[in-house]
Amino acid sequence: MTPSANYLKKLGLTGSDLADELQTASAEETTDNSRRSFFKKSTLGGIALGSSFLFSPIEELVAQSTQKVTRFSSPSDLKITDMRYCLTAVMGGTAIIKIDTNQGIYGLGEVRDAADVRYALMLKSRLLGKNPCNVEQLFKAIKQFGGQSRQAGGVCAVEMALWDICGKAYNVPAWQLLGGRYRDKVRLYADTPESNSVEEQKKLIKYRLEDQGYTWLKMDLSIGELKGKPDTMVNNKFWENEKGNLAQWGDKENYMSYGNTAHPFTQIQITDKGLEELQKIVENVRVLVGYEIPLSTDHYGHFDYNNGIRLGKAMEKYRLAWLEDIVSWEYTDQWKKMTDALETPTLTGEDIYLLKNFKPLIDAHAVDIIHPDLASSGGLLETKRIGDYAEEYGIAMAMHQAGTPVSFMANVHCAAATQNFLALEHHSVDVPWWEDLVKTTDGKKLITKGFANIPLTAPGLGIELNEEVVKQHLHPSDKSYFEPTTQWNDRRSHDRIFS
């Protein structure tokens, strides 16, 4: 009796038994993306294959029996075959994309909140037929089509989906592909809810800290809060809309509106009385949360860096964690002046695309903390590079995130792999169905008591869509659900940007 036949006899198998089992494993594997399912679901599962087994006649039997097996774990043979999307209701319209391959593995990505999904779809023709595991190569080929803020949404969505595919193909979490992890869980920061009364706000903050378990909060500190309070601002009336509001996000069509006018050009000033009113708002929250909890601030309004310095100095006694986006990110010299003038840490970066555009701020030590949004900064690997570069200069990294659980988990993997990380934003804390949009493939909850759980073994991003829930929360403007996108298959330009 040959060694192979003897081995089968010990297992209680015949050659035909093994062939049947292997064909069953093949059929099951077409619906199971685990690269190990082939052996797990065959009668050979868990048995170490010795050299006498591998190089015996049974190899021929295995080869013959698996000719029709779809090999999900053949990364070198992977090819991108499709890209489709659905538009969720998160943040007023956030698209999830799905990139499919010839081996049944797919990857999920997200176009940043309020960005047009066509930023991603126009890249489809440049990806079809390519191996998704060549993530950096594909990123370099498409990054020219990204821009600052939400214009980067398509490139970043694709990059997320490629890492998801790559992790599934090699059966490792995305953080492992980035070089390993520094932590087992990721600290989150949550917005501090506003209320019409101190008592109601106390209840909301208690719920945020004690029930939800958050250990870091952020609050808005806007000059919009000074509405109706006389002698608190200069030149604000000129910029108010018909409702008497300084609408930072309104009137997309009016290029010269307040919301579309850069900070240095409004000539709005905050008076001493206005600063006192804003101090009261911060003091009220600080009394409620105490000093053990880091408290960050954001959304001040559009005014110049001189008023930013005055505001920052007025808030120094409250030991805020940071002052965010006081002026637009590209004014490096102004950020440097504010940072040098203030004790409170300064922070910007959610609208910056690529490391090269972070470098001026970092090189000049113009901010104390960088704040990339992975759905704008270039995706997982580019954001880790941004964090690593900042670390060399003694600058920490917090992360902005206001999307679905898809970009949330992409951020979690990046945060796990970046040493100088502080905290990740969770913008949908009070949306009851937000976490239910996905299912984790390791069975863990997305979030436990203010910390995101890092998938320790689940491959890729570690999530799958909960399709029924996603379908219930599609944006009213587009109820389609991963419909064919063949109109985006053809490449219609020559892309090289040099002669």
C-alpha positions as CSV (number, residue, x, y, z in Angstrom):
1,M,0.0,0.0,0.0
2,T,1.4,3.5,-0.9
3,P,2.0,6.1,1.8
4,S,-0.9,8.1,0.4
5,A,-3.4,5.2,0.4
6,N,-2.2,4.3,3.9
7,Y,-2.8,7.9,5.0
8,L,-6.3,7.9,3.6
9,K,-7.1,4.6,5.3
10,K,-6.1,6.1,8.7
11,L,-8.5,8.9,8.0
12,G,-11.2,6.4,7.1
13,L,-11.4,7.8,3.5
14,T,-11.2,6.4,0.0
15,G,-10.1,8.3,-3.0
16,S,-13.6,8.9,-4.2
17,D,-14.6,10.1,-0.7
18,L,-11.9,12.7,-0.8
19,A,-12.9,13.8,-4.3
20,D,-16.5,14.2,-3.1
21,E,-15.5,16.2,-0.1
22,L,-13.2,18.5,-2.1
23,Q,-16.0,19.2,-4.6
24,T,-18.3,20.0,-1.8
25,A,-15.7,22.4,-0.4
26,S,-15.4,24.0,-3.8
27,A,-19.2,24.6,-4.0
28,E,-19.2,26.0,-0.4
29,E,-16.2,28.2,-1.0
30,T,-18.0,30.1,-3.8
31,T,-20.1,31.6,-1.0
32,D,-17.4,31.9,1.7
33,N,-14.6,34.4,1.1
34,S,-12.3,32.9,3.8
35,R,-9.1,31.7,2.0
36,R,-8.9,28.9,4.6
37,S,-12.4,27.6,4.0
38,F,-11.2,25.0,1.4
39,F,-9.4,22.9,4.0
40,K,-11.7,23.8,6.9
41,K,-14.7,22.4,5.0
42,S,-12.9,19.4,3.6
43,T,-12.1,16.3,5.8
44,L,-8.5,17.4,5.8
45,G,-9.3,20.4,8.0
46,G,-6.8,20.9,10.8
47,I,-4.4,18.2,9.6
48,A,-0.8,19.2,9.0
49,L,0.4,18.1,5.5
50,G,3.7,16.3,5.7
51,S,6.1,16.0,2.9
52,S,5.3,12.4,2.3
53,F,1.7,13.4,1.7
54,L,2.4,16.4,-0.5
55,F,4.7,14.5,-2.9
56,S,2.8,11.3,-3.2
57,P,0.2,10.1,-5.7
58,I,-2.6,11.8,-3.6
59,E,-1.4,15.1,-5.0
60,E,-2.7,14.0,-8.4
61,L,-6.0,13.2,-6.8
62,V,-6.2,16.6,-5.2
63,A,-5.3,18.3,-8.4
64,Q,-7.8,16.4,-10.4
65,S,-10.6,17.0,-7.8
66,T,-10.0,20.7,-7.5
67,Q,-9.8,21.7,-11.2
68,K,-13.0,23.7,-10.9
69,V,-12.4,25.2,-7.4
70,T,-12.7,29.0,-7.4
71,R,-9.5,30.0,-5.7
72,F,-10.3,33.0,-3.6
73,S,-6.8,33.0,-2.2
74,S,-4.9,33.5,-5.4
75,P,-3.9,37.2,-5.0
76,S,-1.6,37.2,-8.0
77,D,-4.6,36.2,-10.2
78,L,-7.0,38.8,-8.9
79,K,-8.6,41.2,-11.4
80,I,-11.1,44.0,-10.8
81,T,-14.3,43.4,-12.7
82,D,-16.8,46.0,-11.5
83,M,-17.6,49.0,-9.4
84,R,-21.1,49.9,-8.1
85,Y,-22.5,52.1,-5.4
86,C,-25.4,52.9,-3.1
87,L,-26.1,56.4,-1.6
88,T,-26.9,56.2,2.1
89,A,-28.7,58.9,4.1
90,V,-25.7,59.3,6.5
91,M,-24.7,63.0,6.7
92,G,-27.2,64.1,4.1
93,G,-25.9,61.7,1.4
94,T,-22.8,59.5,1.7
95,A,-22.0,56.9,-1.0
96,I,-20.6,53.4,-0.4
97,I,-18.8,51.8,-3.3
98,K,-18.2,48.1,-3.9
99,I,-15.4,46.9,-6.1
100,D,-15.8,43.3,-7.4
101,T,-13.2,40.9,-8.6
102,N,-12.9,37.8,-10.7
103,Q,-12.6,35.6,-7.6
104,G,-15.7,36.6,-5.8
105,I,-13.8,38.8,-3.3
106,Y,-15.1,42.4,-3.1
107,G,-14.0,45.5,-1.3
108,L,-16.0,48.3,0.3
109,G,-15.1,52.0,0.2
110,E,-16.8,55.3,1.0
111,V,-17.0,58.6,-0.9
112,R,-16.7,61.3,1.8
113,D,-19.9,62.8,3.2
114,A,-21.7,65.2,0.8
115,A,-19.3,64.4,-2.0
116,D,-20.6,63.3,-5.4
117,V,-20.3,59.5,-6.0
118,R,-19.2,60.3,-9.6
119,Y,-15.8,61.3,-8.2
120,A,-15.4,57.5,-7.7
121,L,-17.3,56.2,-10.8
122,M,-15.1,58.1,-13.2
123,L,-12.2,56.1,-11.9
124,K,-13.8,52.7,-12.8
125,S,-12.4,52.6,-16.4
126,R,-8.9,53.1,-15.0
127,L,-9.3,50.1,-12.6
128,L,-11.0,47.4,-14.7
129,G,-8.8,44.4,-15.3
130,K,-6.1,45.5,-12.8
131,N,-4.9,43.5,-9.8
132,P,-6.4,45.2,-6.7
133,C,-3.6,44.0,-4.5
134,N,-1.2,46.5,-6.2
135,V,-2.7,49.2,-4.0
136,E,0.1,51.7,-4.1
137,Q,0.5,51.4,-7.9
138,L,-3.2,51.9,-8.5
139,F,-3.3,54.8,-6.1
140,K,-0.5,56.6,-7.9
141,A,-2.3,56.1,-11.2
142,I,-5.6,57.7,-9.9
143,K,-4.5,60.2,-7.3
144,Q,-4.2,62.9,-10.0
145,F,-8.0,62.9,-10.1
146,G,-8.4,63.8,-6.4
147,G,-8.4,67.3,-5.0
148,Q,-8.8,69.0,-1.7
149,S,-11.6,68.2,0.7
150,R,-14.5,66.3,-0.9
151,Q,-12.9,66.3,-4.4
152,A,-10.7,63.6,-3.0
153,G,-13.7,61.4,-2.2
154,G,-13.4,59.1,-5.2
155,V,-9.7,58.3,-4.9
156,C,-10.0,57.7,-1.2
157,A,-13.0,55.5,-1.6
158,V,-11.2,53.3,-4.1
159,E,-8.1,53.1,-1.9
160,M,-10.2,51.9,1.1
161,A,-11.9,49.2,-1.1
162,L,-8.5,48.0,-2.4
163,W,-7.1,47.4,1.1
164,D,-10.3,45.6,2.0
165,I,-9.9,43.3,-1.0
166,C,-6.2,42.8,-0.3
167,G,-6.8,41.9,3.3
168,K,-9.4,39.4,2.3
169,A,-7.1,37.9,-0.3
170,Y,-4.2,37.4,2.1
171,N,-6.6,36.7,5.0
172,V,-5.2,39.4,7.3
173,P,-6.7,42.6,8.8
174,A,-5.9,45.9,6.9
175,W,-3.8,47.1,9.9
176,Q,-1.4,44.2,9.4
177,L,-0.8,45.3,5.8
178,L,0.1,48.8,7.1
179,G,2.9,47.3,9.3
180,G,1.1,46.1,12.4
181,R,-0.8,47.7,15.2
182,Y,0.1,49.8,18.3
183,R,-3.1,49.3,20.2
184,D,-6.0,46.9,20.7
185,K,-8.8,49.6,20.7
186,V,-9.2,53.0,19.3
187,R,-10.2,56.0,21.4
188,L,-13.2,58.0,20.1
189,Y,-14.3,61.6,20.6
190,A,-17.9,62.6,20.4
191,D,-19.7,65.9,19.9
192,T,-21.1,67.4,23.1
193,P,-24.9,67.9,22.5
194,E,-26.4,71.3,22.8
195,S,-29.6,72.0,24.7
196,N,-32.0,74.8,25.6
197,S,-31.5,74.4,29.3
198,V,-28.6,73.6,31.7
199,E,-30.6,70.8,33.3
200,E,-31.3,69.2,30.0
201,Q,-27.7,69.5,28.9
202,K,-26.6,67.9,32.1
203,K,-28.7,64.9,31.3
204,L,-27.4,64.6,27.8
205,I,-23.7,64.9,28.9
206,K,-24.3,62.4,31.7
207,Y,-25.7,60.0,29.1
208,R,-22.7,60.6,26.8
209,L,-20.1,60.0,29.5
210,E,-21.7,57.4,31.8
211,D,-24.0,55.4,29.6
212,Q,-22.1,55.7,26.3
213,G,-18.7,55.7,27.9
214,Y,-17.0,58.4,25.9
215,T,-13.8,59.8,27.3
216,W,-13.2,62.7,25.0
217,L,-15.8,65.3,23.8
218,K,-15.9,68.0,21.2
219,M,-18.3,71.0,21.1
220,D,-19.2,73.8,18.7
221,L,-18.2,77.3,19.7
222,S,-19.7,79.4,17.0
223,I,-20.2,83.1,16.6
224,G,-23.7,82.0,15.5
225,E,-24.4,81.6,19.2
226,L,-24.2,85.4,19.5
227,K,-27.3,85.9,17.4
228,G,-29.6,88.4,18.9
229,K,-27.1,89.6,21.5
230,P,-26.2,93.2,20.8
231,D,-22.7,94.6,20.7
232,T,-21.1,91.2,20.5
233,M,-19.8,91.4,16.8
234,V,-18.7,93.9,14.3
235,N,-19.9,93.7,10.6
236,N,-22.0,90.6,11.1
237,K,-25.2,92.0,9.8
238,F,-23.8,92.4,6.3
239,W,-23.3,88.6,6.1
240,E,-26.5,87.4,7.6
241,N,-29.0,85.6,5.4
242,E,-32.8,86.3,5.2
243,K,-33.3,84.5,8.5
244,G,-30.7,86.5,10.3
245,N,-28.2,83.6,10.4
246,L,-24.5,83.4,9.6
247,A,-25.1,80.2,7.5
248,Q,-21.7,78.5,7.3
249,W,-23.1,75.6,5.2
250,G,-26.0,77.3,3.3
251,D,-26.4,78.8,-0.2
252,K,-24.1,76.5,-2.2
253,E,-25.0,78.4,-5.4
254,N,-24.0,81.9,-4.2
255,Y,-20.3,82.2,-4.6
256,M,-20.1,85.4,-2.5
257,S,-22.2,84.2,0.4
258,Y,-20.8,84.1,4.0
259,G,-20.3,80.3,3.9
260,N,-18.3,80.6,0.7
261,T,-16.1,83.5,1.8
262,A,-12.8,82.6,3.3
263,H,-12.1,83.6,6.8
264,P,-9.7,86.6,6.2
265,F,-12.2,88.3,3.9
266,T,-15.4,88.8,6.1
267,Q,-13.9,91.5,8.4
268,I,-16.2,90.2,11.2
269,Q,-14.8,90.9,14.6
270,I,-15.8,89.6,18.0
271,T,-16.1,92.2,20.7
272,D,-15.1,91.8,24.3
273,K,-18.7,91.3,25.2
274,G,-18.9,88.6,22.5
275,L,-15.9,86.8,23.9
276,E,-17.5,86.9,27.4
277,E,-20.6,85.3,26.0
278,L,-18.6,82.5,24.3
279,Q,-16.7,82.0,27.6
280,K,-20.0,81.3,29.4
281,I,-20.8,78.6,26.9
282,V,-17.5,76.8,27.4
283,E,-17.5,77.3,31.2
284,N,-21.0,75.7,31.4
285,V,-19.8,72.6,29.6
286,R,-16.5,72.5,31.4
287,V,-18.3,72.6,34.8
288,L,-20.6,69.7,33.6
289,V,-17.8,67.4,32.3
290,G,-15.0,68.4,34.7
291,Y,-11.3,68.5,33.9
292,E,-10.7,64.8,33.5
293,I,-12.3,64.8,30.1
294,P,-10.5,66.4,27.1
295,L,-12.8,69.0,25.6
296,S,-12.1,70.1,22.0
297,T,-13.8,73.0,20.1
298,D,-14.8,73.6,16.4
299,H,-17.0,75.5,14.0
300,Y,-16.3,79.1,15.2
301,G,-17.4,80.9,12.1
302,H,-15.6,82.9,9.5
303,F,-13.3,85.6,10.9
304,D,-9.6,86.3,10.6
305,Y,-6.6,85.0,12.6
306,N,-6.4,88.1,14.8
307,N,-9.8,87.4,16.2
308,G,-8.8,83.7,16.3
309,I,-6.0,84.7,18.7
310,R,-8.3,86.8,20.8
311,L,-10.8,83.9,21.0
312,G,-8.0,81.4,21.9
313,K,-6.6,83.6,24.6
314,A,-10.1,84.0,26.1
315,M,-10.5,80.2,26.3
316,E,-7.1,79.3,27.7
317,K,-8.2,79.0,31.3
318,Y,-10.5,76.1,30.3
319,R,-7.6,74.0,29.1
320,L,-9.3,73.0,25.8
321,A,-7.8,70.0,24.0
322,W,-7.6,71.9,20.7
323,L,-8.9,74.8,18.6
324,E,-10.0,73.4,15.3
325,D,-10.0,75.0,11.8
326,I,-9.9,78.6,13.1
327,V,-8.9,79.7,9.6
328,S,-8.6,77.6,6.4
329,W,-5.8,75.1,6.3
330,E,-3.7,76.6,3.5
331,Y,-2.8,79.7,5.4
332,T,0.4,78.2,6.9
333,D,1.8,81.6,8.0
334,Q,-1.4,82.5,9.8
335,W,-1.5,79.2,11.6
336,K,2.1,79.6,12.7
337,K,1.3,83.0,14.2
338,M,-1.8,81.6,16.1
339,T,0.1,78.6,17.3
340,D,3.0,80.7,18.6
341,A,0.6,83.1,20.3
342,L,-1.6,80.5,22.1
343,E,-1.1,78.0,24.8
344,T,-4.1,75.9,23.7
345,P,-3.1,73.4,21.0
346,T,-4.1,74.3,17.4
347,L,-5.4,71.8,14.9
348,T,-6.4,71.6,11.2
349,G,-6.3,69.1,8.3
350,E,-9.7,67.6,7.6
351,D,-9.8,69.1,4.1
352,I,-6.2,68.4,3.1
353,Y,-5.4,65.9,0.3
354,L,-2.1,64.1,0.3
355,L,1.0,64.2,2.5
356,K,2.7,66.8,0.3
357,N,0.0,69.3,1.3
358,F,0.4,68.6,5.0
359,K,4.1,69.1,4.9
360,P,4.2,72.9,4.9
361,L,2.2,72.9,8.2
362,I,4.3,70.2,9.7
363,D,7.6,71.5,8.6
364,A,6.9,75.0,10.0
365,H,5.4,73.6,13.2
366,A,2.4,75.7,12.3
367,V,0.0,73.5,14.2
368,D,0.2,71.4,17.3
369,I,-2.0,68.5,16.0
370,I,-2.8,67.4,12.5
371,H,-6.4,66.3,11.8
372,P,-6.7,64.3,8.5
373,D,-10.0,62.9,7.3
374,L,-9.0,59.6,5.7
375,A,-11.8,60.0,3.1
376,S,-10.0,63.2,1.9
377,S,-6.4,62.8,2.9
378,G,-5.6,59.9,0.5
379,G,-6.9,56.7,2.2
380,L,-5.3,54.3,4.7
381,L,-1.6,54.2,3.6
382,E,-1.3,57.9,2.8
383,T,-2.9,58.9,6.1
384,K,-0.5,56.6,8.0
385,R,2.4,58.3,6.1
386,I,1.0,61.7,7.1
387,G,0.9,60.5,10.8
388,D,4.4,59.1,10.6
389,Y,5.8,62.3,9.1
390,A,4.1,64.4,11.8
391,E,5.5,62.1,14.5
392,E,9.1,62.9,13.3
393,Y,8.3,66.5,14.1
394,G,6.7,65.8,17.5
395,I,3.2,66.5,16.2
396,A,0.3,64.3,17.2
397,M,-2.5,63.2,15.0
398,A,-6.3,63.1,15.7
399,M,-8.6,61.9,12.9
400,H,-11.8,63.5,11.5
401,Q,-14.6,61.2,10.5
402,A,-18.2,61.9,9.7
403,G,-19.3,59.0,7.4
404,T,-20.7,55.5,7.5
405,P,-19.2,52.5,9.3
406,V,-17.2,51.8,6.2
407,S,-14.9,54.8,6.4
408,F,-15.1,54.5,10.2
409,M,-13.5,51.1,10.1
410,A,-10.9,52.3,7.5
411,N,-10.0,54.9,10.1
412,V,-9.9,52.4,12.9
413,H,-7.3,50.2,11.0
414,C,-5.2,53.3,10.2
415,A,-5.4,54.5,13.8
416,A,-4.3,51.1,15.0
417,A,-1.2,51.2,12.8
418,T,-0.1,54.8,13.7
419,Q,1.8,55.5,16.9
420,N,1.1,59.3,17.4
421,F,-2.7,58.9,17.1
422,L,-4.8,60.6,19.8
423,A,-8.6,60.1,19.1
424,L,-11.0,59.4,16.2
425,E,-14.2,61.4,15.6
426,H,-17.5,59.6,15.7
427,H,-20.1,62.0,14.3
428,S,-23.2,59.7,14.3
429,V,-23.2,58.9,18.0
430,D,-26.9,59.6,18.3
431,V,-28.1,57.9,15.0
432,P,-29.7,54.7,16.3
433,W,-29.3,52.7,13.0
434,W,-25.8,53.8,12.2
435,E,-24.0,50.8,13.6
436,D,-26.5,48.4,12.1
437,L,-25.5,49.4,8.6
438,V,-22.8,46.7,8.8
439,K,-22.0,43.4,10.4
440,T,-18.5,42.7,11.7
441,T,-17.0,39.5,10.4
442,D,-15.5,38.7,13.8
443,G,-18.8,39.1,15.7
444,K,-17.6,42.0,17.8
445,K,-19.4,45.2,18.3
446,L,-18.1,48.2,16.4
447,I,-17.9,50.3,19.5
448,T,-17.7,49.5,23.2
449,K,-17.9,52.3,25.8
450,G,-16.4,55.0,23.7
451,F,-13.7,52.9,22.1
452,A,-13.8,51.2,18.6
453,N,-12.9,47.6,18.6
454,I,-10.0,46.7,16.3
455,P,-10.5,43.4,14.3
456,L,-7.7,41.3,15.5
457,T,-8.1,38.5,13.0
458,A,-11.0,39.4,10.6
459,P,-9.5,40.0,7.1
460,G,-9.7,43.4,5.3
461,L,-11.8,46.0,7.0
462,G,-13.6,43.3,8.9
463,I,-17.1,44.3,7.9
464,E,-19.9,43.3,5.6
465,L,-23.0,45.4,4.7
466,N,-26.2,44.6,6.5
467,E,-28.1,44.9,3.3
468,E,-31.6,45.1,4.7
469,V,-30.7,48.0,7.0
470,V,-28.8,49.8,4.3
471,K,-31.8,49.6,1.9
472,Q,-33.9,51.1,4.7
473,H,-31.6,54.1,4.9
474,L,-30.9,55.1,1.3
475,H,-30.9,58.8,0.4
476,P,-34.2,59.9,-1.1
477,S,-32.4,61.4,-4.1
478,D,-31.1,57.9,-5.2
479,K,-32.8,54.7,-4.1
480,S,-30.8,52.5,-6.4
481,Y,-28.8,49.7,-4.7
482,F,-25.6,48.6,-6.4
483,E,-27.1,48.8,-9.9
484,P,-24.9,48.2,-13.0
485,T,-22.6,51.1,-13.9
486,T,-21.6,50.0,-17.4
487,Q,-21.7,53.7,-18.6
488,W,-18.5,54.2,-16.6
489,N,-16.6,51.2,-18.2
490,D,-14.9,53.1,-21.1
491,R,-11.8,55.2,-20.6
492,R,-12.2,58.4,-22.7
493,S,-8.9,60.3,-22.1
494,H,-5.2,60.0,-22.0
495,D,-4.2,60.5,-18.4
496,R,-0.4,61.0,-18.3
497,I,0.4,64.4,-16.8
498,F,3.9,64.8,-18.2
499,S,5.4,65.0,-21.7
